[in-house]
Amino acid sequence: MAIADLDVAMLGDNRASETRTPTEMLAHYQVMLERVEKDRSKLKKDEVLSLLLARDEVEAAFNVKPDEKSIELLCLFDVDEKLSGLDHRLKKLGDVIANTISLDKWCTRLQREEAAWWWQFKPARKVDAWDRVDWLWDALTLGTLALGASFMVSIISALSVGSLTVTATLSTIAQIGGLAIVSQGALTKRGQEKVRDFMTRFKIAARFQSEVMLMMAALLLLTVYITHNSLTTVYLEQGRDSYSQGALNDAELTFLRGLEIAPSNSTFNAELGRIYESLGVLNKAIDQYYLNVQAGGVKGINDLGRTYINWVNPVTRKSDHALAEAYLQMGLQRANAQQAPDQDLRYQLNRNLGWALLKQDKFIEAEAHLKTAISIDERIPGNQIGGGMAYCFLAYVYEKEGNKNAANIQWGNCVVKARPETIHEYRWFSEVRRGDVAACVNTSKIVSGLDDSIFDGIQATRCASIISKGQFNASEQVATIEE
């Protein structure tokens, strides 16, 4: 039927409605409904439009004026009771109606509001053969989003430790925003409609939209995953750099963030233990080192053994140097058995084992391990943290053995080369009454505040007498140690 014919039909209905009572309007609506139900297989456009206009007419009957007779008001109760059943039948015809005429066009032309629900029917979406597995893509999208959300939670938890930088804040906001947009599009009906409208605007066929949603979720997951993994490396490197500079507070915050990102990475526990040990908080250090040892870290065994050298049992009020020795011997076994031995770790284990042995007055055994440590130390380039302390311990061993000349040589080396790592290593000089040496050694690696150039000046002036006693040819020094 042409548009002009539809207009005529509509005009005729409007004129007839002016003389119909509400009961007659309802009866007319029922007749039109039955006609559409009967002809649904070969439905005409004018029949559909007439049905919808009939429904409009019934709705208009309820716009009762105050001066109308009460009997007309009472008949509306009967109309309303029957209307719900007819409307239920009308809703079942929604797909047929929407596929027969363009409801959006007629709603605009007749200025129908959303409250007139019978004008809002949408044609059923045709299921393409490709769309039969959309449920699978949607399920994968939800799983991908859930996995991405778990990574985001750990990233946010990590960034919440301490203060946030502008870059970290913007990066997090961007990732959370992307996750929220894709999640809304996947989880809510309204969100799905908006996302699908957006994709339709970019000429993405409806049959491919579920797949595109999955690709968006996967891309977001990849971004979050890469960020998550890179933060583990970044926090480890930044924390170690802060620790090497003596900025222990910054190092602690960085390693704590790393643990939020990778709670199973025991390397962060070992690094936190070093910080607490440096500050003399041995119980906290032991707790962190234990976690690293349980994960199979040889370095953690060395750290734990070194901590027990200075730890005092709160019950007996005594140190347990034998326990420290046991841990260090066990660590040395594993370090020596490595296919590619870590030379710095071997140095640390021999040095610490020598320290634990001299604490027990086992000077001969201590001397052997300290000489091994020095021999390894000489082959390690640069001034590593904790390096040079083996000279100090060996000097004390020589003193106890009555070898004064050898002791003076090693005390001189100690002043120049020692880089104590923890406050307990530095306190040891006071324990053995060598405060003069303590005033000279470089403590920049324990806490920040003074750089190497300051200690170079101190050693060149106030400590010259100690150093002069230890000056001799480097090759002779190594030969003496290896004897």
C-alpha positions as CSV (number, residue, x, y, z in Angstrom):
1,M,0.0,0.0,0.0
2,A,1.3,3.5,-0.8
3,I,1.9,6.2,1.8
4,A,-1.1,8.2,0.6
5,D,-3.4,5.1,1.1
6,L,-2.0,4.7,4.6
7,D,-2.7,8.3,5.4
8,V,-6.3,7.9,4.2
9,A,-6.8,4.8,6.4
10,M,-5.4,6.6,9.3
11,L,-7.7,9.6,8.8
12,G,-10.7,7.3,8.5
13,D,-9.8,5.7,11.8
14,N,-9.4,9.0,13.5
15,R,-12.8,10.2,12.4
16,A,-14.5,7.0,13.5
17,S,-12.8,7.2,16.9
18,E,-14.5,10.5,17.7
19,T,-17.9,8.7,18.0
20,R,-16.8,5.5,19.6
21,T,-17.1,4.8,23.4
22,P,-14.1,3.3,25.3
23,T,-15.8,-0.2,25.1
24,E,-16.3,0.2,21.4
25,M,-12.6,1.3,21.0
26,L,-11.5,-1.8,22.8
27,A,-13.7,-4.0,20.6
28,H,-12.2,-2.3,17.5
29,Y,-8.7,-3.0,18.8
30,Q,-9.6,-6.6,19.3
31,V,-11.0,-6.9,15.8
32,M,-7.9,-5.4,14.3
33,L,-5.7,-7.7,16.4
34,E,-7.5,-10.8,15.3
35,R,-7.2,-9.7,11.7
36,V,-3.4,-9.4,12.0
37,E,-3.2,-12.7,13.8
38,K,-5.1,-14.4,11.1
39,D,-3.2,-12.8,8.2
40,R,0.3,-12.9,9.8
41,S,1.7,-15.0,7.0
42,K,0.6,-12.5,4.3
43,L,0.3,-9.4,6.4
44,K,-0.4,-6.0,4.8
45,K,1.1,-2.7,5.9
46,D,-2.3,-1.0,6.3
47,E,-3.5,-3.7,8.6
48,V,-0.5,-3.3,10.9
49,L,-0.8,0.5,11.0
50,S,-4.6,0.2,11.7
51,L,-3.8,-2.1,14.6
52,L,-1.3,0.2,16.1
53,L,-3.6,3.2,15.7
54,A,-6.4,1.2,17.3
55,R,-4.2,0.6,20.3
56,D,-3.5,4.4,20.3
57,E,-7.2,5.0,20.4
58,V,-7.7,2.8,23.4
59,E,-4.8,4.5,25.2
60,A,-6.3,7.9,24.5
61,A,-9.6,6.8,26.1
62,F,-7.9,6.9,29.4
63,N,-7.2,10.6,29.1
64,V,-10.5,11.3,30.9
65,K,-11.6,14.9,31.5
66,P,-12.8,15.9,35.0
67,D,-16.3,16.9,33.9
68,E,-17.1,13.5,32.2
69,K,-19.8,11.3,33.7
70,S,-18.9,8.9,36.4
71,I,-20.5,6.0,34.4
72,E,-17.9,6.6,31.6
73,L,-15.1,6.5,34.2
74,L,-16.4,3.2,35.6
75,C,-16.4,1.5,32.2
76,L,-12.7,2.2,31.9
77,F,-12.1,-0.3,34.7
78,D,-13.6,-3.0,32.6
79,V,-11.7,-1.9,29.5
80,D,-8.4,-1.9,31.5
81,E,-9.0,-5.4,32.8
82,K,-9.6,-6.8,29.3
83,L,-6.8,-4.7,27.7
84,S,-3.9,-6.6,29.4
85,G,-4.9,-9.8,27.7
86,L,-5.1,-8.2,24.3
87,D,-1.7,-6.5,24.8
88,H,-0.2,-9.8,25.7
89,R,-1.3,-11.1,22.3
90,L,0.0,-8.0,20.6
91,K,3.5,-8.4,22.1
92,K,3.7,-11.9,20.5
93,L,3.2,-10.2,17.1
94,G,6.1,-7.8,17.7
95,D,8.6,-9.5,15.3
96,V,6.0,-9.7,12.5
97,I,5.0,-6.1,13.0
98,A,8.5,-4.8,13.0
99,N,9.4,-6.7,9.9
100,T,6.2,-5.5,8.0
101,I,6.6,-1.7,8.4
102,S,9.3,0.7,9.4
103,L,8.3,1.6,13.0
104,D,11.1,4.1,13.5
105,K,9.9,6.1,10.5
106,W,6.3,6.1,11.7
107,C,7.2,6.9,15.3
108,T,9.0,10.0,14.1
109,R,6.2,11.0,11.7
110,L,3.4,10.5,14.2
111,Q,5.5,11.8,17.1
112,R,5.0,8.7,19.2
113,E,6.9,8.6,22.5
114,E,8.8,5.7,24.1
115,A,5.9,5.2,26.5
116,A,3.8,3.9,23.5
117,W,5.6,0.6,23.6
118,W,3.6,-0.9,20.8
119,W,5.5,1.4,18.4
120,Q,8.9,0.3,19.7
121,F,9.0,-3.3,18.4
122,K,12.4,-4.3,16.9
123,P,12.9,-6.8,14.1
124,A,14.5,-10.1,15.3
125,R,18.1,-10.3,14.5
126,K,18.7,-12.8,11.7
127,V,21.1,-15.4,13.0
128,D,23.9,-15.9,10.5
129,A,25.6,-19.4,10.4
130,W,28.7,-17.6,11.5
131,D,27.0,-16.3,14.6
132,R,26.0,-19.7,15.9
133,V,29.3,-19.8,17.9
134,D,28.9,-16.3,19.3
135,W,28.3,-17.8,22.7
136,L,31.8,-19.2,22.6
137,W,33.4,-15.9,21.6
138,D,31.4,-14.1,24.3
139,A,32.4,-16.6,26.9
140,L,36.1,-16.3,25.9
141,T,35.7,-12.5,26.1
142,L,34.4,-12.7,29.7
143,G,37.3,-15.1,30.6
144,T,39.8,-12.8,29.0
145,L,38.4,-9.7,30.8
146,A,38.5,-11.6,34.2
147,L,42.1,-12.5,33.7
148,G,43.0,-8.9,32.7
149,A,41.1,-7.7,35.8
150,S,43.2,-9.9,38.0
151,F,46.4,-8.4,36.6
152,M,45.0,-4.9,37.0
153,V,44.2,-5.6,40.7
154,S,47.8,-6.5,41.4
155,I,49.1,-3.5,39.4
156,I,46.8,-1.1,41.3
157,S,47.9,-2.8,44.6
158,A,51.5,-2.3,43.7
159,L,51.1,1.4,42.7
160,S,49.1,2.0,46.0
161,V,52.3,1.3,48.0
162,G,53.9,4.7,48.6
163,S,53.2,7.6,46.3
164,L,52.2,7.5,42.6
165,T,54.1,9.2,39.8
166,V,52.2,11.1,37.1
167,T,53.3,8.6,34.5
168,A,52.1,5.6,36.6
169,T,48.8,7.3,37.3
170,L,48.0,8.1,33.7
171,S,49.1,4.6,32.5
172,T,46.8,3.0,35.2
173,I,43.9,5.2,34.3
174,A,44.2,4.4,30.6
175,Q,44.2,0.6,31.3
176,I,41.4,0.8,33.8
177,G,39.4,2.9,31.3
178,G,39.9,0.4,28.5
179,L,39.0,-2.5,30.8
180,A,35.8,-0.7,31.9
181,I,34.7,0.0,28.4
182,V,35.2,-3.5,27.1
183,S,33.7,-5.0,30.3
184,Q,30.6,-2.8,30.0
185,G,30.2,-3.8,26.3
186,A,30.5,-7.5,27.2
187,L,28.5,-7.7,30.5
188,T,25.6,-5.3,30.1
189,K,22.8,-5.3,27.5
190,R,22.9,-1.5,27.1
191,G,26.7,-1.7,26.8
192,Q,26.5,-4.4,24.2
193,E,24.1,-2.2,22.1
194,K,26.4,0.8,22.4
195,V,29.5,-1.2,21.4
196,R,27.7,-2.8,18.5
197,D,26.4,0.6,17.3
198,F,30.0,1.9,17.5
199,M,31.3,-1.1,15.5
200,T,28.5,-0.7,12.9
201,R,29.5,2.9,12.5
202,F,32.9,1.7,11.5
203,K,31.4,-0.7,8.9
204,I,32.1,-3.8,11.0
205,A,29.6,-6.5,10.0
206,A,27.2,-7.6,12.7
207,R,28.3,-11.2,12.2
208,F,31.9,-10.4,13.1
209,Q,31.2,-8.1,16.1
210,S,31.5,-10.8,18.8
211,E,34.9,-11.8,17.4
212,V,36.0,-8.1,17.3
213,M,35.0,-7.8,21.0
214,L,37.2,-10.8,21.8
215,M,40.1,-9.3,19.9
216,M,39.7,-6.0,21.8
217,A,39.6,-7.9,25.1
218,A,42.7,-10.0,24.1
219,L,44.6,-6.8,23.1
220,L,43.8,-5.2,26.4
221,L,44.9,-8.4,28.3
222,L,48.1,-8.4,26.3
223,T,48.8,-4.7,27.3
224,V,48.0,-5.4,31.0
225,Y,50.1,-8.6,30.9
226,I,53.1,-6.9,29.4
227,T,52.8,-4.0,31.9
228,H,52.5,-6.5,34.7
229,N,55.6,-8.5,33.7
230,S,57.7,-5.4,32.9
231,L,56.9,-3.9,36.3
232,T,58.5,-7.0,38.0
233,T,61.8,-6.3,36.3
234,V,61.6,-2.5,36.7
235,Y,60.9,-2.8,40.4
236,L,63.7,-5.2,40.9
237,E,66.2,-3.0,39.1
238,Q,65.0,0.2,40.7
239,G,65.1,-1.3,44.2
240,R,68.6,-2.6,43.8
241,D,69.8,0.7,42.4
242,S,68.3,2.5,45.4
243,Y,69.8,0.0,47.8
244,S,73.3,0.4,46.2
245,Q,73.0,4.1,46.8
246,G,72.0,3.7,50.4
247,A,68.4,5.0,49.8
248,L,66.9,2.2,51.9
249,N,63.4,3.8,52.3
250,D,63.0,4.1,48.5
251,A,64.4,0.6,48.0
252,E,61.9,-0.9,50.6
253,L,58.9,0.8,48.9
254,T,60.0,-0.5,45.5
255,F,60.5,-4.1,46.6
256,L,57.1,-4.0,48.4
257,R,55.5,-2.9,45.2
258,G,57.3,-5.8,43.4
259,L,55.8,-8.2,45.9
260,E,52.3,-6.9,45.1
261,I,53.0,-7.6,41.5
262,A,54.7,-11.0,41.9
263,P,54.0,-12.3,45.4
264,S,55.6,-15.7,44.5
265,N,58.9,-14.1,43.4
266,S,61.1,-14.8,46.5
267,T,63.8,-12.5,45.1
268,F,61.8,-9.6,46.5
269,N,61.8,-11.2,49.9
270,A,65.6,-11.6,49.8
271,E,66.0,-8.0,48.8
272,L,63.7,-6.8,51.6
273,G,65.6,-9.0,54.1
274,R,68.9,-7.2,53.1
275,I,67.3,-3.8,53.8
276,Y,66.0,-4.9,57.2
277,E,69.4,-6.5,58.0
278,S,71.2,-3.3,57.0
279,L,69.0,-1.4,59.5
280,G,69.6,-4.0,62.2
281,V,66.0,-5.2,62.3
282,L,67.1,-8.8,62.3
283,N,63.8,-10.6,63.1
284,K,62.1,-9.0,60.0
285,A,65.1,-9.8,57.9
286,I,65.0,-13.5,59.0
287,D,61.3,-13.7,58.1
288,Q,62.0,-12.5,54.6
289,Y,65.1,-14.6,54.2
290,Y,63.2,-17.8,55.2
291,L,60.7,-17.2,52.4
292,N,63.6,-17.0,49.9
293,V,65.2,-20.2,51.4
294,Q,61.9,-22.1,51.1
295,A,61.8,-21.2,47.4
296,G,65.3,-22.8,47.0
297,G,67.4,-19.7,46.8
298,V,71.1,-20.3,47.5
299,K,71.5,-16.6,48.1
300,G,68.8,-16.7,50.7
301,I,70.8,-19.4,52.6
302,N,73.9,-17.1,52.6
303,D,71.7,-14.1,53.8
304,L,70.1,-16.2,56.5
305,G,73.4,-17.5,57.8
306,R,74.9,-14.0,57.8
307,T,72.0,-12.7,59.8
308,Y,72.3,-15.5,62.4
309,I,75.9,-14.4,63.1
310,N,74.5,-11.3,64.8
311,W,71.0,-12.5,65.8
312,V,70.4,-12.9,69.6
313,N,68.0,-15.5,70.8
314,P,65.3,-13.6,72.8
315,V,65.0,-16.6,75.2
316,T,68.6,-17.5,75.9
317,R,70.0,-14.0,75.2
318,K,72.8,-15.6,73.3
319,S,73.9,-15.7,69.6
320,D,73.8,-19.0,67.8
321,H,77.0,-18.9,65.7
322,A,76.9,-22.7,65.1
323,L,73.5,-22.3,63.4
324,A,75.0,-19.6,61.2
325,E,77.9,-21.8,60.4
326,A,75.6,-24.7,59.4
327,Y,73.6,-22.5,57.0
328,L,76.7,-21.0,55.4
329,Q,78.3,-24.5,55.0
330,M,75.1,-25.7,53.3
331,G,75.0,-22.7,51.1
332,L,78.7,-23.1,50.1
333,Q,78.0,-26.7,49.1
334,R,75.3,-25.6,46.7
335,A,77.2,-22.6,45.3
336,N,80.3,-24.7,44.5
337,A,78.1,-27.3,42.8
338,Q,76.6,-24.9,40.4
339,Q,77.5,-25.4,36.7
340,A,78.3,-21.7,36.3
341,P,79.2,-20.6,39.9
342,D,78.2,-17.1,40.9
343,Q,81.6,-15.7,42.0
344,D,80.1,-12.9,44.1
345,L,77.9,-15.4,46.0
346,R,81.0,-17.7,46.5
347,Y,82.8,-14.7,47.9
348,Q,80.0,-13.8,50.2
349,L,79.6,-17.4,51.5
350,N,83.4,-17.8,52.2
351,R,83.6,-14.4,53.8
352,N,80.5,-14.9,56.0
353,L,81.6,-18.5,56.9
354,G,85.0,-17.1,58.0
355,W,83.2,-14.5,60.1
356,A,81.0,-17.1,61.8
357,L,84.1,-19.3,62.5
358,L,86.2,-16.5,64.0
359,K,83.2,-15.7,66.3
360,Q,83.7,-19.2,67.6
361,D,87.5,-18.8,67.9
362,K,88.0,-21.3,65.1
363,F,90.8,-19.2,63.7
364,I,92.6,-21.8,61.5
365,E,89.3,-22.7,59.6
366,A,88.3,-19.0,59.5
367,E,91.7,-18.1,57.9
368,A,91.3,-20.6,55.1
369,H,87.8,-19.4,54.1
370,L,88.8,-15.7,54.4
371,K,91.8,-16.2,52.1
372,T,89.5,-18.0,49.6
373,A,87.1,-15.1,49.8
374,I,89.9,-12.5,49.2
375,S,91.2,-14.5,46.3
376,I,87.7,-14.4,44.7
377,D,87.2,-10.7,45.6
378,E,90.4,-9.7,43.8
379,R,89.0,-11.2,40.6
380,I,85.6,-9.4,40.8
381,P,85.7,-6.0,39.0
382,G,84.5,-2.9,40.8
383,N,83.7,-2.3,44.5
384,Q,80.7,-4.5,45.2
385,I,78.6,-4.0,48.3
386,G,80.0,-6.0,51.2
387,G,83.3,-6.3,49.3
388,G,86.6,-5.9,51.1
389,M,85.3,-7.0,54.5
390,A,87.2,-10.3,54.3
391,Y,90.5,-8.3,54.7
392,C,89.1,-6.9,58.0
393,F,88.1,-10.3,59.3
394,L,91.5,-11.8,58.2
395,A,93.3,-9.0,60.0
396,Y,91.6,-9.8,63.2
397,V,92.4,-13.6,62.7
398,Y,96.1,-12.7,62.3
399,E,96.0,-10.6,65.4
400,K,94.6,-13.5,67.4
401,E,97.3,-15.8,65.9
402,G,100.0,-13.3,67.0
403,N,101.0,-12.4,63.4
404,K,101.2,-8.6,63.9
405,N,102.8,-7.7,60.5
406,A,100.3,-9.7,58.5
407,A,97.5,-8.1,60.6
408,N,98.7,-4.5,59.9
409,I,98.8,-5.3,56.1
410,Q,95.3,-6.5,56.2
411,W,94.0,-3.6,58.3
412,G,95.4,-1.3,55.7
413,N,93.6,-3.2,52.9
414,C,90.5,-3.2,55.1
415,V,90.4,0.6,55.3
416,V,90.8,1.1,51.5
417,K,88.6,-1.7,50.3
418,A,85.9,-2.5,52.8
419,R,82.3,-1.7,51.9
420,P,80.3,-2.9,54.9
421,E,76.7,-3.7,53.8
422,T,74.9,-3.8,57.1
423,I,75.0,-2.0,60.4
424,H,76.1,-5.2,62.1
425,E,79.1,-5.5,59.9
426,Y,80.1,-2.0,60.8
427,R,79.4,-2.6,64.5
428,W,81.9,-5.4,64.4
429,F,84.8,-2.9,64.3
430,S,83.6,-1.6,67.7
431,E,83.4,-5.2,69.0
432,V,87.0,-5.9,68.2
433,R,88.1,-2.4,69.5
434,R,89.1,-1.0,66.2
435,G,87.2,2.3,66.3
436,D,90.1,3.9,64.4
437,V,89.4,1.6,61.4
438,A,85.7,2.2,61.8
439,A,86.2,5.9,61.4
440,C,87.9,5.3,58.0
441,V,85.9,2.6,56.2
442,N,83.4,3.6,53.5
443,T,79.8,3.3,55.0
444,S,78.0,4.8,52.0
445,K,76.4,1.4,51.2
446,I,74.7,1.1,54.6
447,V,72.7,4.3,54.3
448,S,72.9,7.3,52.0
449,G,74.3,10.7,52.9
450,L,78.0,10.5,52.0
451,D,79.5,9.6,48.6
452,D,82.7,7.8,47.8
453,S,84.7,11.1,47.3
454,I,84.2,12.0,50.9
455,F,85.7,8.8,52.1
456,D,88.6,9.1,49.7
457,G,89.4,12.4,51.4
458,I,89.1,10.9,54.9
459,Q,91.4,8.0,54.0
460,A,94.0,10.3,52.4
461,T,94.3,12.4,55.6
462,R,93.2,10.9,58.9
463,C,93.7,7.3,57.9
464,A,97.0,7.5,56.1
465,S,98.9,5.9,59.0
466,I,96.8,2.7,58.9
467,I,96.9,2.5,55.2
468,S,100.7,2.9,55.0
469,K,101.2,-0.2,57.1
470,G,99.3,-2.2,54.5
471,Q,100.9,-0.9,51.3
472,F,102.8,-3.6,49.3
473,N,102.8,-5.0,45.8
474,A,99.4,-6.3,44.6
475,S,100.9,-9.5,43.1
476,E,102.7,-10.2,46.4
477,Q,99.5,-9.7,48.3
478,V,97.6,-12.3,46.2
479,A,100.5,-14.8,46.5
480,T,100.6,-14.3,50.3
481,I,96.8,-15.0,50.5
482,E,96.9,-18.1,48.3
483,E,99.7,-19.7,50.3
